[in-house]
Amino acid sequence: MNSTEHPRITGPPTPAFVIDKSALDILVNRFQDALAQHWPNSVMSYSVKTNSLPWLLTYMKQQGIWAEVVSDSEYRLACAIGYEPNQIVYNGPIKSRRVLRAALRNGSLTNFDSNREVRWAAELAAEDPSLDVRVGLRVNWDLDALCPGESTVVGERSRFGFDYTNGDLEAVISRLSDAGASVVGLHMHRNSRTKSLQVYQAAAGVAAEIISTLDLHLDWIDIGGGFFGSLDDTTMFADYISCIRAELEPVVDPRRTRLVIEPGGSVIATPVELHAQVLDTKDIGPQRFVITDTSRTDIDPLFRKQASYDIATEAAHGTSHPEQVLAGFTCMEDDRLMVLKDSPKLLEGDRIVFRRVGAYTMTYGSSFIEFQPAVYVLDENSLTMVRRPGGVEDYLNGNMWAAGQPPSADAPPA
Ligand SMILES: Cc1ncc(COP(=O)(O)O)c(C=O)c1O
């Protein structure tokens, strides 16, 4: 190739997400193998909020992976995809009484995170003594005390779970057992800065301490998600599970107590790319602004990333520019995706591929200025569209006033 020629990157019309199925297969199989090797009596449940694309939820279900949900809407979505209640892990502090009661009756693995759930479960157990109400509790534990610098809420405590150190957790256990319900699970999820093995050692260590101090006999220990995943690191998933097992083995029998994991980003971040295109370039002062047909609303929806994406571009080799600002399609000044220093110059029409953008992107889907990009799956060199690009028709269909018709009395639909 001549040095000023543009390297061609193939892909669908832009903007579009592309899921590389072979990369997804590798990461999912690797986690399943790690569990099979180190804790065969386990449940892998995929964190629906991380990316709830229906194609992906169906794919996970086909792999025998459960759905981990944190709202009634996610619970209903999992059911609509075809998950049975007993393949759903139901978490989070905002469950409704109605869905919670159904989940407990129908065998969903349910971890409590609020006082009202405790009250509702006690009511249910008292109301129907023949029902075996078995629940888990999310534990609030001090990550920063055990792993300084790891907490994502600096200088403050997490707001999730029941505090073990102030006696709340024990009080909730007593309250439930007095009402005839049993606490048979602990949920330890924490996000962390580095996702290191020490964080999981600490989570499992706290669980082990609670189990032995309170003499608990558990059906499950749910260690949560937050793992690191990369195609290059072939042993990390196995390292996580074996270090969790080493902490817990002295206090539980892994043949009786299931390990539950809830991976999200570790399996879906890497396999997804966003393909975009340069719409225009402008030289202003020392900077060259490269306007694209994507936006931070697509790949950095919380406008939080100090972005340095792993990208591929069709920029011509040999012509470099000191500072190119990749900018989004919105009218917001801070819709700047990243700055390229001393990099090949991008020109109108060049494709830019942002790699590893599958987690916490599509689920924040925005209709700000532009509708959501299409999604394609790449499988053995063939691309299949699994979500069409958002459009005015869909938007109007979802808005009941669109055709000048007021919502009917029983709207919105349940
Ligand atoms: C309870 C729970 N489980 C699982 C996850 C998934 O985490 P990740 O996508 O980092 O694996 C989260 C994310 O915050 C969570 O809150």
The ligand as an ORCA input file, in Angstrom:
! r2SCAN-3c Opt
* xyz 0 1
  C     -25.479     -6.269     41.508
  C     -24.636     -6.194     40.278
  N     -24.282     -7.344     39.665
  C     -23.536     -7.343     38.546
  C     -23.093     -6.163     37.991
  C     -22.283     -6.240     36.734
  O     -21.064     -5.625     36.868
  P     -20.014     -5.661     35.654
  O     -20.694     -5.204     34.424
  O     -18.952     -4.724     36.102
  O     -19.554     -7.082     35.563
  C     -23.408     -4.940     38.603
  C     -22.935     -3.662     38.072
  O     -22.856     -2.650     38.682
  C     -24.215     -4.958     39.777
  O     -24.574     -3.824     40.389
*
